[in-house]
Amino acid sequence: MPLAADIVKSGALRLLGSARRPAPSLFSLPGLEARANWGGADGLAVFQPLADAIKRIEHATDALADEYVAAQAAREQAGQKASDYAADASLHGGRWDWLSYVDRGAVKPSFAAEAPVAARLLDAVPRLMTGVPFGHAFYSALGAGAEIKPHTAPMNLRLRVHVPLSVPAGDMGMRLAGEQVRWKRGEALVFDDSYVHETWNRTAADRVVLLFDVWHPDLGDDEIEAVVEMFRRAAKPK
């Protein structure tokens, strides 16, 4: 499979990189546009259906914020875990809560009952990343005083989208490719997380975003299917 060969070759040859160039931790596919900060939805005008889907999510900011609060309260009342995420102390410090729709490429059917607004909007996102272990979509709450240490994505095949729902005032933000980025409520941030990035929340309240991964817009449908098939075959019992 030519694409798989390209991935293996580029992974073997990749450079460790600096903060100002992509440095995925596993592999890199050559030829994809490398840009750390794609801006907001308009930065994806090259793929207008995706830009339109992100704008619809922006317009639903109030409903999404209310839904997240209600879903967390319902979990607590039912005595369930508040978060889908198993904390990795090597990556972050403090509380980082997830409520996941896509977890490592697998869609969680239970999410639609807990968060129907987000599920409906995410279902309408063209080329939402699924079927591979580095695809995610979830409500992400970074707790007061928490931080996520500098890291990179495992590959350069995706772009990550944050739609901020709750943005406390104060010392909170993200450093992406050496530049500081701040969230604005209701305004999507689209970025390439194969660049070094870190986040922090030194305020007294949670920062909440709806986070989801999409396939890089330079990838063709046939290339996406080849990557998904490669992981599908790798997951089959020997």
Secondary structure, DSSP 8 states (H G I E B T S, - for coil): -HHHHHHHHHHHH-----TTS---SS---TTS---SEEESGGGGGGGHHHHHHHHHHHHTHHHHHHHHHHHHHHHHHTT--S-S----TTTEES-EEEEEEEETTEE-THHHHH-HHHHHHHHTSTTB--SSTT--EEEEEE-TT-EEEEE--S-SSEEEEEEEEE--SSSEEEEETTEEE--BTTB-EEE-TTS-EEEEE-SSS-EEEEEEEEE-TTS-HHHHHHHHHHHHHHHS--
